[in-house]
Amino acid sequence: MQTHFDYILTGGGCAGLSLAYHLSKSQLADKKVLIIDKTPKNTNDRTWCFWTDQPTLFNSIVYREWKAVEFFFDTYHAVYPLQKLRYQTIRGIDFYKEVHTQLKQFPNFQFHYDSVVAVIETDQQATVQTTTQTFTADFVFDSRLSPATYSKAPHLILQHFKGYVIQTQQPYFDTSKITMFDFRQPQQGEVRFVYTLPYSPTEALVEFTIFGKQVFANETDYLTILNDYIQNTLKIKQFQILEEEFGVIPMTDFNFQAKAGNRIKRMGIAGGQSKPSTGYTFLNIQRDSAATVHALATTRQPFYKQSFDKHFKLYDAMLLDIMQRNGGSISQIFADLFKNNPIENVLYFLDNQTHFSIDLQIMWSVPPFPFLKSLAKIASRK
Ligand SMILES: Cc1cc2nc3c(=O)[nH]c(=O)nc-3n(C[C@H](O)[C@H](O)[C@H](O)COP(=O)(O)OP(=O)(O)OC[C@H]3O[C@@H](n4cnc5c(N)ncnc54)[C@H](O)[C@@H]3O)c2cc1C
């Protein structure tokens, strides 16, 4: 196997494979690329959801798409049709298969399965050391994530979730809408909700999600609440579990830096592509992959000027601060947010896609006190 490449991608998960896919569909498809991961991706280990008004490069593998979202809060319940936006989901296994099928056409894209132990650079090249081999490249794109890097961040919340894909005997689910947030359960000082993605009248992903300081000690703590929700809130007494999903996403205002050197760029969550206050990452990874390929093609450098999003960072930090101080209050804040604003304004806002005038309207629609308290705290740190 050759040892020098144009690009090495350390980590072949969502960010690594997305960048490889974008490269293979660009004028840089002839570059020599090595993707290194510990193990091949061949299970349905996650489901990516996001809302968008434009097709992504992965449009052909969108598993389901919905045009309405439903919310259950203690104080009100609403279903909102979407006009421009679509809520979409992509299954991990379809994504992995699609990328592998595409890359098979390019012998210059290679995979290597081993653990990366170090990535360093000199003026001439970047070097990747695995447990058994050394590779070099013009640029390395690194999506390995070490919790130690962000553990001392001003705010750190863990989004942890456990879900089932269930099947019912009788038609139960309304496939015209998803339940984005169902807050009808004790919040226990955290943010706790269930969301439901109906795949068919008899099949749905039902996921119990917590934004809190720690993951639960036992799996049964998730399962008790999840089963109770399915049986007593959804009132589904008999169901079969087809698949299970568990995940943890760090939600933090740690200042992730994409530029780790002149020849090393961080990607994915490690590159700051996760929205701190929601954990949504998939669409940001697609935007980053597209912008990186464009930068490489036009400047021969992978770095590009990120859009000016300082104000969104501040909103994220304020929301994280409220979650950290009093997570139980978030359900009411979200209720006000969704009740008092056009749904698409809120969704664009949560995706950092709004202008200041909409941000202001959104700010005015929620009780100011918790935000002012957080703002004062954040400002006093600077
Ligand atoms: C279960 C789950 C569901 C999610 N759902 C959504 C969703 O609905 N919407 C959304 O926007 N986001 C979602 N996310 C968040 C985010 O989109 C995913 O975590 C996404 O996979 C992040 O991409 P990444 O490339 O940063 O990390 P990963 O996809 O985790 O890829 C990192 C890769 O690096 C490899 N690696 C790490 N260390 C080494 C090493 N030393 N040597 C070699 N390889 C290494 C890992 O094996 C892994 O394959 C979800 C996350 C999880 C866990």
The ligand as a MOL file (V3000), in Angstrom:
LIG
                    3D

  0  0  0     0  0            999 V3000
M  V30 BEGIN CTAB
M  V30 COUNTS 53 58 0 0 0
M  V30 BEGIN ATOM
M  V30 1 C -27.0410 7.7930 17.8090 0
M  V30 2 C -26.8250 9.1870 17.2760 0
M  V30 3 C -27.8510 9.8200 16.6020 0
M  V30 4 C -27.6440 11.1190 16.1030 0
M  V30 5 N -28.6780 11.7350 15.4580 0
M  V30 6 C -28.4810 12.9420 14.9020 0
M  V30 7 C -29.5210 13.5630 14.1600 0
M  V30 8 O -30.6390 13.0660 14.0840 0
M  V30 9 N -29.2630 14.7550 13.5650 0
M  V30 10 C -28.0490 15.3620 13.6510 0
M  V30 11 O -27.8570 16.4330 13.0450 0
M  V30 12 N -27.0530 14.8150 14.3950 0
M  V30 13 C -27.2460 13.6300 15.0190 0
M  V30 14 N -26.2270 13.0560 15.7400 0
M  V30 15 C -25.0130 13.8530 15.9770 0
M  V30 16 C -23.9870 13.7700 14.8370 0
M  V30 17 O -24.5870 14.0420 13.5910 0
M  V30 18 C -23.3210 12.4220 14.7710 0
M  V30 19 O -22.6880 12.1410 15.9860 0
M  V30 20 C -22.2890 12.3450 13.6490 0
M  V30 21 O -22.0010 10.9940 13.4480 0
M  V30 22 C -21.0330 13.1530 13.9610 0
M  V30 23 O -20.1130 12.9650 12.9380 0
M  V30 24 P -18.5430 12.9120 13.2300 0
M  V30 25 O -17.8960 12.5360 11.9700 0
M  V30 26 O -18.1420 14.1230 13.9560 0
M  V30 27 O -18.3950 11.7150 14.2750 0
M  V30 28 P -18.5740 10.1600 13.9710 0
M  V30 29 O -19.6410 9.9430 12.9820 0
M  V30 30 O -18.7060 9.5230 15.3050 0
M  V30 31 O -17.2030 9.7530 13.2880 0
M  V30 32 C -15.9710 9.7890 13.9670 0
M  V30 33 C -15.2200 8.5650 13.5260 0
M  V30 34 O -13.8810 8.6240 14.0300 0
M  V30 35 C -13.4930 7.3180 14.3480 0
M  V30 36 N -12.3780 7.3870 15.2960 0
M  V30 37 C -12.3800 7.9840 16.5110 0
M  V30 38 N -11.1610 7.8450 17.0760 0
M  V30 39 C -10.3910 7.1780 16.1920 0
M  V30 40 C -9.0500 6.7420 16.1930 0
M  V30 41 N -8.2310 6.9760 17.2320 0
M  V30 42 N -8.5900 6.0460 15.1330 0
M  V30 43 C -9.3810 5.8130 14.0620 0
M  V30 44 N -10.6590 6.2130 13.9940 0
M  V30 45 C -11.1640 6.8820 15.0470 0
M  V30 46 C -14.7360 6.6870 14.9550 0
M  V30 47 O -14.6730 5.2830 14.9130 0
M  V30 48 C -15.8210 7.2800 14.0690 0
M  V30 49 O -16.1580 6.4260 13.0030 0
M  V30 50 C -26.4100 11.7820 16.2800 0
M  V30 51 C -25.4100 11.1260 17.0000 0
M  V30 52 C -25.6060 9.8510 17.4850 0
M  V30 53 C -24.4900 9.2000 18.2870 0
M  V30 END ATOM
M  V30 BEGIN BOND
M  V30 1 1 1 2
M  V30 2 1 2 3
M  V30 3 2 2 52
M  V30 4 2 3 4
M  V30 5 1 4 5
M  V30 6 1 4 50
M  V30 7 2 5 6
M  V30 8 1 6 7
M  V30 9 1 6 13
M  V30 10 2 7 8
M  V30 11 1 7 9
M  V30 12 1 9 10
M  V30 13 2 10 11
M  V30 14 1 10 12
M  V30 15 2 12 13
M  V30 16 1 13 14
M  V30 17 1 14 15
M  V30 18 1 14 50
M  V30 19 1 15 16
M  V30 20 1 16 17
M  V30 21 1 16 18
M  V30 22 1 18 19
M  V30 23 1 18 20
M  V30 24 1 20 21
M  V30 25 1 20 22
M  V30 26 1 22 23
M  V30 27 1 23 24
M  V30 28 2 24 25
M  V30 29 1 24 26
M  V30 30 1 24 27
M  V30 31 1 27 28
M  V30 32 2 28 29
M  V30 33 1 28 30
M  V30 34 1 28 31
M  V30 35 1 31 32
M  V30 36 1 32 33
M  V30 37 1 33 34
M  V30 38 1 33 48
M  V30 39 1 34 35
M  V30 40 1 35 36
M  V30 41 1 35 46
M  V30 42 1 36 37
M  V30 43 1 36 45
M  V30 44 2 37 38
M  V30 45 1 38 39
M  V30 46 1 39 40
M  V30 47 2 39 45
M  V30 48 1 40 41
M  V30 49 2 40 42
M  V30 50 1 42 43
M  V30 51 2 43 44
M  V30 52 1 44 45
M  V30 53 1 46 47
M  V30 54 1 46 48
M  V30 55 1 48 49
M  V30 56 2 50 51
M  V30 57 1 51 52
M  V30 58 1 52 53
M  V30 END BOND
M  V30 END CTAB
M  END
